[in-house]
Amino acid sequence: MIKRLALALLVLAALLAWPSPATAHGRSAEADVRFAQTIAGMELTVVVRASIRVPAPLQVDVVAHDPGRGGPVELAVRSVEDGASSAASVRIEAGRPGMYPAILRAGRVGPHELEVRAGAERSVLPFTLSVPRAPLWEVIVYASFACAAVALIGALVGAALRRRAVASGFAGAFAVAIVVAFTTGALSPWFAPEGAPDPRTLTRPNAQPLVEVAPGRPGLGAAFRLRVTLFDGSTGGLADDLAEHHAALTHLVVTSDDGRFFRHVHPIRIAPGVYEVGLRAERPGRHHAYAEFERTGAGGQLVSGAFTVDGTGHPGHAGHPAPTGAAPVTEPARPVAGRPVRITLDTGATALRPWLGMAGHLIVRSQDSGYLGHVHEARSMADATAVPAPDESVARYGPRLEFVFSFPRPGRYSAWIQYVRDYRIVTVPHVIEVAEEGSGR
């Protein structure tokens, strides 16, 4: 019996040491894939729902947060390995935010591309389609219990037939199976849980940006295109390996020097390593663009660029309209640089829908535009560490949003709190004066 037990434990150790199938940046096969897209004047989130098997129908939901003028959105999914594709379309109604479902078809697991077309714009989004697989330790536990059940029956039958050797052998097998099952269950947290990121894979350099606008100096009130091209820092080649990061490949924040123009948008991928978005120049003067993304094998990164809008004055509204109601509150009322500050906002809503995986977002920028911070709502951050990113179709939070942040240095900061109410994006601007420690202010 001792020999059988030792052999079983050796087999157990070998199985647990076997590498588990990897998932990209901790996203499991059970999680949906989300791509926020600013396309054809609309702010959309395209959600590829998780599949439990393939081939099978593939549900894709288009969540319209800012539908703009609306119009048809064409969707197509294509397998990179065999080229098989499926297409569908939805029609976004002007002024009607909400969820628009579509059904495509997937024939196999593996790398795919999702093509999104709206107006004259086209975005191609790479993702990996996978199906849930039980972790190896779980398979071992269930198999061991099944073997234990068979061995117990064998031992009972052997005892009933007075076959002592047979009963003894099955009893030994039962003991070994039970030991294997409980040992595997006890050790499972220490053996490479599926989807856990491996810090040893962070071997690539940061991407270097080229930020351009067309035309080169937009005129006040005119439409223009802002393009971010990413290059590998060591080879100079295009960096086309961005991972889904907070429900988007790229988050782009554009602000004017005076902070009165603000956009948080999600450029479309028009070519490998090239991301572009259409905007309208609504404030004159210097503007700053900050792109936030995560590169596979390199981690998260923030890059920036600048451009100038020609003209004087401004033609109208510059940014999302601020809602009426309570203003943000900072605690303490006079924040001090380097110390945690609690910023709260009473939205007045009984239930808020998550946007980009979080209940709320706080974006802060220093007056000289040299610093940009992006903070997530505290309670939804706690949820995200315990469970997959919340479904954007489910209203979960509200009415109070809470952020905790430490301003790096004294001075004036422009701040914007964003959340989603009834599918619509709400942006609340705010200005925060941060004192120097020991100033007595």
Backbone torsions as a table, in degrees:
resi	resn	phi	psi	omega
1	MET	NA	-39.6	179.9
2	ILE	-62.1	-39.5	179.2
3	LYS	-64.5	-41.0	179.4
4	ARG	-63.7	-42.1	179.9
5	LEU	-63.5	-43.2	179.4
6	ALA	-63.0	-42.3	179.8
7	LEU	-64.0	-41.7	-179.6
8	ALA	-63.3	-40.9	179.4
9	LEU	-67.4	-35.4	176.1
10	LEU	-64.2	-43.5	177.7
11	VAL	-62.7	-41.4	177.6
12	LEU	-59.0	-46.1	-179.4
13	ALA	-62.8	-39.9	179.8
14	ALA	-65.1	-41.3	-179.8
15	LEU	-66.6	-41.4	180.0
16	LEU	-68.2	-28.9	178.7
17	ALA	-77.1	-15.3	-179.6
18	TRP	-67.0	132.5	-174.7
19	PRO	-63.8	136.0	175.9
20	SER	-78.9	154.1	177.0
21	PRO	-62.2	132.7	-174.9
22	ALA	-81.8	151.3	171.5
23	THR	-126.2	147.4	-172.0
24	ALA	-66.9	118.6	171.3
25	HIS	50.5	40.4	173.6
26	GLY	83.1	-3.7	179.1
27	ARG	-80.0	121.1	-177.8
28	SER	-85.3	169.2	-179.8
29	ALA	-66.0	-20.5	-179.9
30	GLU	-80.9	-8.2	-175.2
31	ALA	-92.2	145.5	173.9
32	ASP	-72.1	158.6	174.3
33	VAL	-105.0	129.3	-176.9
34	ARG	-122.2	136.4	176.1
35	PHE	-131.8	107.8	170.9
36	ALA	-73.9	136.1	-176.9
37	GLN	-140.1	129.9	170.7
38	THR	-101.2	103.9	-170.0
39	ILE	-141.4	133.2	177.3
40	ALA	52.4	39.8	177.9
41	GLY	75.7	11.7	179.4
42	MET	-118.1	147.6	173.3
43	GLU	-106.3	109.3	-174.4
44	LEU	-120.8	156.4	165.0
45	THR	-123.7	118.3	179.6
46	VAL	-96.4	120.7	-174.0
47	VAL	-114.3	117.3	173.8
48	VAL	-93.0	110.0	-176.0
49	ARG	-70.6	145.9	-179.6
50	ALA	-63.2	143.5	179.0
51	SER	-106.9	145.9	177.1
52	ILE	-96.7	-12.9	177.1
53	ARG	-163.2	160.7	171.8
54	VAL	-140.5	150.4	-3.7
55	PRO	-68.6	147.1	-177.6
56	ALA	-171.6	163.5	172.5
57	PRO	-60.1	146.6	-179.8
58	LEU	-118.9	115.3	-179.0
59	GLN	-85.5	129.1	176.6
60	VAL	-126.0	121.0	178.9
61	ASP	-106.1	132.6	174.6
62	VAL	-104.1	113.0	179.8
63	VAL	-97.0	115.5	-179.0
64	ALA	-94.5	108.9	177.1
65	HIS	-87.7	-41.8	175.8
66	ASP	-131.5	92.7	-173.1
67	PRO	-74.3	-10.7	179.9
68	GLY	55.0	-130.9	178.6
69	ARG	-82.3	-5.6	179.8
70	GLY	71.7	-163.3	-179.6
71	GLY	126.1	175.7	-178.9
72	PRO	-72.3	143.1	172.6
73	VAL	-121.3	117.0	-179.4
74	GLU	-91.7	133.2	-179.7
75	LEU	-121.8	140.9	175.7
76	ALA	-148.1	135.8	176.7
77	VAL	-116.4	135.3	-177.1
78	ARG	-133.8	133.6	175.1
79	SER	-76.2	128.5	179.2
80	VAL	-69.0	-29.9	-173.3
81	GLU	-78.2	-42.6	-177.4
82	ASP	-120.7	-1.3	176.6
83	GLY	78.2	-1.0	179.4
84	ALA	-62.7	137.5	-175.8
85	SER	-137.0	162.7	177.8
86	SER	-146.6	145.8	-175.6
87	ALA	-134.6	155.7	175.9
88	ALA	-160.2	172.4	178.9
89	SER	-147.1	155.4	172.9
90	VAL	-130.9	156.8	176.6
91	ARG	-115.1	116.9	178.5
92	ILE	-83.8	126.6	179.9
93	GLU	-85.1	133.8	-179.6
94	ALA	-58.1	131.3	177.0
95	GLY	71.5	10.9	-179.3
96	ARG	-121.0	89.0	175.5
97	PRO	-68.7	156.0	179.5
98	GLY	152.3	-167.0	-176.2
99	MET	-106.8	133.3	-179.8
100	TYR	-122.7	107.3	-174.6
101	PRO	-86.4	152.1	174.7
102	ALA	-143.1	153.9	178.7
103	ILE	-120.0	120.9	172.2
104	LEU	-112.1	-167.4	179.7
105	ARG	-138.2	137.5	177.4
106	ALA	-116.6	133.1	-176.9
107	GLY	-102.5	-15.3	-177.3
108	ARG	-161.5	161.9	174.4
109	VAL	-81.8	168.4	177.1
110	GLY	119.0	-170.2	-176.8
111	PRO	-68.7	135.6	179.2
112	HIS	-135.6	167.8	172.1
113	GLU	-126.9	134.2	175.1
114	LEU	-107.3	119.5	179.2
115	GLU	-99.8	129.9	178.7
116	VAL	-121.0	123.4	178.7
117	ARG	-121.7	133.8	175.2
118	ALA	-151.6	132.6	-174.6
119	GLY	58.4	-129.9	177.6
120	ALA	-100.0	11.3	-174.9
121	GLU	-105.6	148.8	-177.6
122	ARG	-140.0	131.1	178.2
123	SER	-125.4	136.4	178.7
124	VAL	-117.9	118.0	-171.1
125	LEU	-115.9	116.2	179.4
126	PRO	-80.8	140.9	174.5
127	PHE	-155.7	164.4	178.9
128	THR	-110.0	123.9	177.8
129	LEU	-91.1	123.4	-179.7
130	SER	-137.0	166.8	178.7
131	VAL	-123.0	154.3	-178.1
132	PRO	-61.6	139.5	174.8
133	ARG	-132.5	134.2	178.9
134	ALA	-64.8	136.8	176.4
135	PRO	-62.6	152.4	-174.3
136	LEU	-58.8	-38.9	-178.3
137	TRP	-63.2	-35.7	179.9
138	GLU	-67.7	-39.8	176.7
139	VAL	-60.9	-42.5	-179.8
140	ILE	-63.1	-42.4	-178.9
141	VAL	-62.2	-48.8	-178.7
142	TYR	-65.7	-40.4	178.8
143	ALA	-64.2	-38.3	179.8
144	SER	-65.8	-42.0	177.9
145	PHE	-65.5	-36.8	177.0
146	ALA	-63.6	-43.5	177.3
147	CYS	-63.5	-38.3	178.7
148	ALA	-62.8	-40.2	179.1
149	ALA	-63.0	-44.8	178.8
150	VAL	-63.0	-43.1	-179.0
151	ALA	-64.7	-38.1	178.9
152	LEU	-63.6	-42.8	177.6
153	ILE	-62.0	-42.8	178.8
154	GLY	-61.7	-40.7	179.3
155	ALA	-65.4	-41.1	179.3
156	LEU	-65.6	-41.3	178.3
157	VAL	-64.9	-43.4	178.6
158	GLY	-61.0	-40.6	178.7
159	ALA	-66.5	-39.6	179.6
160	ALA	-64.7	-34.7	-180.0
161	LEU	-87.8	1.7	-179.4
162	ARG	59.2	37.0	173.5
163	ARG	-99.6	89.6	-171.5
164	ARG	-62.3	-41.3	-179.0
165	ALA	-64.7	-41.7	179.3
166	VAL	-65.0	-46.7	179.9
167	ALA	-61.3	-40.9	179.6
168	SER	-64.3	-41.4	179.7
169	GLY	-64.0	-45.3	178.4
170	PHE	-66.8	-34.9	177.6
171	ALA	-63.8	-40.1	176.7
172	GLY	-64.1	-42.0	178.4
173	ALA	-63.4	-39.3	177.8
174	PHE	-60.4	-45.0	-179.7
175	ALA	-62.4	-43.6	179.8
176	VAL	-62.4	-44.8	-178.3
177	ALA	-62.4	-40.7	179.6
178	ILE	-65.6	-42.1	178.7
179	VAL	-61.8	-44.3	179.6
180	VAL	-61.6	-44.6	-177.9
181	ALA	-62.0	-49.6	-176.6
182	PHE	-71.8	-34.9	178.0
183	THR	-66.2	-42.4	179.1
184	THR	-63.4	-44.6	178.6
185	GLY	-62.3	-39.0	-179.3
186	ALA	-69.7	-34.7	-175.9
187	LEU	-90.4	-7.7	-173.4
188	SER	-55.5	-37.7	-179.3
189	PRO	-63.9	-18.4	-176.5
190	TRP	-97.9	2.1	-174.3
191	PHE	-120.1	84.0	170.1
192	ALA	39.8	72.2	175.7
193	PRO	-58.6	141.9	-175.4
194	GLU	-61.1	132.3	178.3
195	GLY	91.1	-4.2	-179.9
196	ALA	-70.3	130.0	179.5
197	PRO	-68.6	143.8	179.3
198	ASP	-104.4	111.9	-176.9
199	PRO	-60.5	-19.2	-179.7
200	ARG	-71.3	-14.3	-179.7
201	THR	-83.1	-8.1	-179.1
202	LEU	-81.2	74.3	-173.5
203	THR	-114.4	-7.6	-176.2
204	ARG	-89.7	154.3	178.4
205	PRO	-77.0	167.8	175.2
206	ASN	-66.5	156.6	175.0
207	ALA	-85.3	145.5	177.6
208	GLN	-105.7	132.9	-173.2
209	PRO	-97.3	153.8	164.5
210	LEU	-124.2	111.9	-177.8
211	VAL	-103.5	122.2	-176.8
212	GLU	-134.2	153.0	171.1
213	VAL	-125.3	149.7	177.1
214	ALA	-132.2	119.4	0.5
215	PRO	-68.3	166.5	-173.5
216	GLY	-61.8	-32.6	175.4
217	ARG	-130.8	91.2	-177.7
218	PRO	-59.9	145.3	175.0
219	GLY	-85.6	150.4	-178.5
220	LEU	-58.1	127.6	179.9
221	GLY	88.5	-5.3	-176.4
222	ALA	-93.2	153.0	173.7
223	ALA	-78.9	147.2	176.8
224	PHE	-149.7	166.0	177.9
225	ARG	-111.3	134.3	175.6
226	LEU	-111.2	126.2	-176.1
227	ARG	-122.1	135.5	174.9
228	VAL	-118.7	117.0	176.8
229	THR	-108.8	130.4	-175.2
230	LEU	-109.1	133.6	-178.8
231	PHE	-122.0	146.7	175.4
232	ASP	-67.9	132.6	-175.9
233	GLY	-69.0	-16.5	-177.5
234	SER	-107.4	-27.0	-176.8
235	THR	-109.1	-22.1	-175.6
236	GLY	83.6	-6.6	178.0
237	GLY	-76.9	166.7	179.9
238	LEU	-63.5	138.4	177.7
239	ALA	-97.6	102.4	-175.4
240	ASP	-120.4	48.7	-177.1
241	ASP	-134.7	42.1	178.8
242	LEU	-75.6	143.2	178.8
243	ALA	-102.5	155.8	173.8
244	GLU	-58.3	122.4	-174.6
245	HIS	-132.7	108.4	-175.5
246	HIS	50.8	51.5	172.3
247	ALA	67.2	27.6	175.5
248	ALA	-160.0	159.0	171.9
249	LEU	-81.3	-37.4	-179.8
250	THR	-141.9	131.7	171.4
251	HIS	-105.6	129.3	-177.0
252	LEU	-123.2	124.3	175.9
253	VAL	-111.5	126.3	179.3
254	VAL	-122.5	126.0	179.6
255	THR	-135.7	152.9	172.1
256	SER	-85.9	163.4	-179.3
257	ASP	-54.9	-39.9	-176.4
258	ASP	-83.0	-2.8	177.8
259	GLY	78.1	2.2	-177.2
260	ARG	-84.3	-15.0	171.7
261	PHE	-107.9	128.1	-179.5
262	PHE	-144.9	130.2	172.7
263	ARG	-138.0	134.4	170.0
264	HIS	-118.1	103.5	-172.4
265	VAL	-127.5	176.6	-174.8
266	HIS	-136.1	96.1	-173.6
267	PRO	-59.6	151.8	176.1
268	ILE	-86.0	151.0	177.8
269	ARG	-89.4	105.3	-175.7
270	ILE	-93.8	-16.3	179.2
271	ALA	-164.6	166.2	178.3
272	PRO	-54.7	120.7	178.3
273	GLY	76.4	6.9	-175.2
274	VAL	-122.5	125.3	-176.9
275	TYR	-127.0	136.2	-171.4
276	GLU	-143.5	148.5	178.4
277	VAL	-146.1	146.2	176.3
278	GLY	-93.4	133.5	-179.9
279	LEU	-134.8	173.5	174.6
280	ARG	-125.8	134.7	-178.3
281	ALA	-77.1	112.6	-175.4
282	GLU	-118.1	-2.9	174.6
283	ARG	-139.3	141.0	177.5
284	PRO	-80.3	163.8	172.6
285	GLY	97.6	-165.0	-175.0
286	ARG	-71.7	137.4	176.4
287	HIS	-127.5	154.8	-178.5
288	HIS	-127.4	137.2	179.8
289	ALA	-119.0	128.8	-179.8
290	TYR	-121.9	122.1	179.0
291	ALA	-108.4	126.1	179.7
292	GLU	-114.8	130.4	-177.8
293	PHE	-157.9	173.3	175.8
294	GLU	-127.2	122.8	178.8
295	ARG	-95.1	131.8	178.5
296	THR	-58.3	126.6	179.8
297	GLY	82.6	4.2	-179.9
298	ALA	-136.0	-13.4	178.8
299	GLY	83.9	-171.2	-177.2
300	GLY	-74.0	154.3	-176.0
301	GLN	-154.5	147.4	174.8
302	LEU	-126.2	123.2	178.2
303	VAL	-123.9	162.3	-175.2
304	SER	-146.2	164.9	175.8
305	GLY	-157.7	177.6	-177.1
306	ALA	-144.4	156.8	175.7
307	PHE	-154.1	169.7	-176.1
308	THR	-124.4	138.3	174.7
309	VAL	-103.4	126.6	179.3
310	ASP	-78.5	149.7	174.6
311	GLY	123.4	175.3	177.9
312	THR	-130.4	157.3	-179.1
313	GLY	69.6	-164.4	174.8
314	HIS	-149.9	144.1	-173.7
315	PRO	-79.6	-9.5	-178.3
316	GLY	163.6	-150.0	-176.1
317	HIS	-57.4	136.4	-180.0
318	ALA	-129.4	88.0	179.0
319	GLY	120.5	173.3	177.7
320	HIS	-64.3	139.7	179.6
321	PRO	-63.7	137.3	178.9
322	ALA	-79.3	136.1	179.9
323	PRO	-75.0	157.1	172.8
324	THR	-82.4	154.2	-179.5
325	GLY	130.7	-160.0	-175.2
326	ALA	-65.2	144.9	176.3
327	ALA	-92.9	159.5	176.7
328	PRO	-59.9	149.0	-179.6
329	VAL	-121.6	131.8	177.1
330	THR	-106.7	140.0	177.2
331	GLU	-128.5	113.7	4.0
332	PRO	-72.6	165.5	-177.4
333	ALA	-64.2	-31.1	176.2
334	ARG	-115.5	90.8	-177.4
335	PRO	-61.6	149.4	178.2
336	VAL	-116.4	136.1	-178.2
337	ALA	-57.5	135.7	177.0
338	GLY	86.3	-4.7	179.6
339	ARG	-112.7	144.3	-179.3
340	PRO	-60.8	138.3	178.6
341	VAL	-123.0	135.5	176.5
342	ARG	-100.9	123.0	-179.5
343	ILE	-117.2	122.6	-176.7
344	THR	-123.9	155.0	178.3
345	LEU	-143.5	126.3	173.2
346	ASP	-90.1	108.5	-175.8
347	THR	-79.5	-18.2	-177.0
348	GLY	78.0	1.7	-178.5
349	ALA	-100.5	138.7	179.0
350	THR	-76.6	-22.7	-179.7
351	ALA	-151.6	127.0	178.9
352	LEU	-111.1	143.5	176.6
353	ARG	-88.5	137.8	174.4
354	PRO	-60.6	144.6	174.2
355	TRP	-130.5	129.4	-176.3
356	LEU	57.1	35.1	175.7
357	GLY	82.4	-0.4	-175.7
358	MET	-133.8	156.9	178.9
359	ALA	-71.6	-31.7	-177.8
360	GLY	-158.1	159.0	-179.3
361	HIS	-131.4	136.3	174.2
362	LEU	-118.0	121.9	177.9
363	ILE	-116.5	126.1	-179.3
364	VAL	-122.8	144.1	179.1
365	ARG	-137.8	133.4	178.9
366	SER	-69.5	159.2	-176.2
367	GLN	-61.1	-33.9	-179.8
368	ASP	-85.4	4.0	178.2
369	SER	66.1	10.9	-179.1
370	GLY	-83.1	-10.0	-177.1
371	TYR	-135.2	134.8	174.2
372	LEU	-132.1	131.2	175.7
373	GLY	-121.4	145.9	179.6
374	HIS	-131.9	112.8	-173.2
375	VAL	-117.1	142.8	177.0
376	HIS	-102.9	153.3	-179.1
377	GLU	-58.4	135.4	-167.2
378	ALA	-61.7	-44.7	-175.6
379	ARG	-70.7	-39.1	179.0
380	SER	-70.9	-27.8	173.6
381	MET	-63.7	-41.4	178.4
382	ALA	-63.6	-39.5	177.7
383	ASP	-64.6	-40.0	-176.1
384	ALA	-66.0	-26.1	179.1
385	THR	-78.2	-16.5	-176.8
386	ALA	-105.8	-29.8	-176.4
387	VAL	-136.1	165.4	176.0
388	PRO	-59.0	161.1	-178.9
389	ALA	-53.2	136.1	-176.1
390	PRO	-60.3	148.7	176.9
391	ASP	-69.4	127.1	-176.8
392	GLU	-71.1	-9.2	177.3
393	SER	-86.0	-6.3	-174.4
394	VAL	-107.9	128.3	176.1
395	ALA	-85.3	119.7	-171.6
396	ARG	-126.0	-28.5	-168.9
397	TYR	-116.7	170.0	174.3
398	GLY	126.4	164.1	-1.5
399	PRO	-89.5	-8.1	-171.3
400	ARG	-100.7	127.3	174.4
401	LEU	-102.0	144.1	-176.3
402	GLU	-137.6	132.7	178.7
403	PHE	-130.0	145.9	175.7
404	VAL	-124.3	128.0	-173.2
405	PHE	-152.4	149.2	174.4
406	SER	-116.2	117.6	179.1
407	PHE	-74.9	133.4	-171.0
408	PRO	-71.9	-27.1	-178.7
409	ARG	-153.9	162.3	-178.7
410	PRO	-69.5	161.6	178.3
411	GLY	135.4	-173.1	179.5
412	ARG	-95.5	136.3	179.2
413	TYR	-124.8	135.0	167.6
414	SER	-85.2	138.0	-178.5
415	ALA	-135.0	147.9	178.0
416	TRP	-137.6	125.8	174.1
417	ILE	-102.5	131.9	-179.2
418	GLN	-125.9	139.9	175.1
419	TYR	-153.5	171.8	-178.7
420	VAL	-117.4	128.4	177.0
421	ARG	-128.6	122.3	-176.4
422	ASP	53.8	43.8	179.2
423	TYR	73.1	-11.7	-177.6
424	ARG	-88.3	140.7	176.8
425	ILE	-81.6	126.7	177.4
426	VAL	-112.1	131.8	179.6
427	THR	-120.8	125.1	-179.1
428	VAL	-114.9	110.2	178.5
429	PRO	-79.3	155.5	-178.0
430	HIS	-159.3	151.0	175.4
431	VAL	-120.1	131.6	-177.1
432	ILE	-123.6	126.6	175.8
433	GLU	-95.9	122.8	-176.8
434	VAL	-110.2	125.0	-177.6
435	ALA	-89.0	160.0	175.1
436	GLU	-82.9	141.3	-179.0
437	GLU	-60.7	132.4	178.9
438	GLY	83.1	7.2	-179.0
439	SER	-79.0	-20.0	179.9
440	GLY	81.3	5.5	179.4
441	ARG	-79.9	NA	NA
